[in-house]
Amino acid sequence: MANASSTNSTLLRGMSIMQHVAESSRGVSIAELVESITLPKPTVHRITTQLTAEGFLLRGPDKRFVVGHNLKRFALLVHSNLSAGAPRHAILEALSQEIGETCNCTMLEGNHTLYFDRVECNWPIKVDLHLGSRLPLHATASGKLFLAYMRPAERKRLLQAAPLSQNTPHTLTQIEELETQLKQIKKQAVSFDNEELLSGMVAVAVPVFDQAQQVCFTVAVHAPTNRKQLKDLEACIPALRRAADALTASYCDKQGE
């Protein structure tokens, strides 16, 4: 994107501001936007006020701007777009057919993991987690992957912000215990949900990396325990990793852009 100061387009200036906010893990102040985008403070203030009014940005009590609801919804629509997402969906379909269970892709959204693509299995009994579902990080296989690859300070701040929900008797709610598991998850690059989100459901997830070894998103499989146990899904890890490599090549290979 062109530098915001090099164009008179309010649209491009607004997009540049939203991009800077979206790239920040802790929010952005007016002063930081002025410095990074090199626009006059009154201009930045006017555009951020408009974006906040339209729900694309949100200004917290600390006066820092974060991503707003409408920008999150826009991002989900982009990720879920049928034409742009056709290769990803084809990879998920092949994976679901190979494994015989529902497969999905999720991305990080604040303190949740967000479903943005999925392929249903054909079994009559299945777990309905629809597109757009926002699930707790600490209680899901995909969510724990995002936590494991976060910077320690960012993860600590997020986990300590509020008590961790006890979704089932198996949910880890003690930060120390969760941290021990997250170290293992990062070491193995695979994560499990052993009935931690929903009783009677198990899941396995692996990360999809970009060329900088940052997590773009995740790919996972889940199944009801009356059909599959966690050890059964562990056998699917090689297939998940192949799918993750294919997804990296299609969506996260910066060198190929």
HELIX and SHEET records of a PDB file:
HELIX    1   1 ALA A    4  SER A    6  5                                   3    
HELIX    2   2 THR A   10  GLU A   23  1                                  14    
HELIX    3   3 ILE A   30  ILE A   37  1                                   8    
HELIX    4   4 LYS A   41  ALA A   53  1                                  13    
HELIX    5   5 HIS A   69  SER A   80  1                                  12    
HELIX    6   6 ALA A   86  ILE A   99  1                                  14    
HELIX    7   7 LEU A  137  ALA A  139  5                                   3    
HELIX    8   8 ALA A  141  ALA A  148  1                                   8    
HELIX    9   9 PRO A  152  LEU A  159  1                                   8    
HELIX   10  10 ILE A  175  GLN A  188  1                                  14    
HELIX   11  11 LEU A  230  GLU A  234  1                                   5    
HELIX   12  12 ILE A  237  LEU A  247  1                                  11    
HELIX   13  13 THR A  248  CYS A  252  3                                   5    
HELIX   14  14 LYS A  254  GLY A  256  5                                   3    
SHEET    1   A 2 LEU A  57  ARG A  59  0                                        
SHEET    2   A 2 PHE A  65  VAL A  67 -1                                        
SHEET    1   B 6 ARG A 134  PRO A 136  0                                        
SHEET    2   B 6 HIS A 112  VAL A 119 -1                                        
SHEET    3   B 6 THR A 102  GLU A 109 -1                                        
SHEET    4   B 6 VAL A 215  PRO A 224 -1                                        
SHEET    5   B 6 MET A 201  PHE A 209 -1                                        
SHEET    6   B 6 SER A 191  ASN A 194 -1                                        
END                                                                             
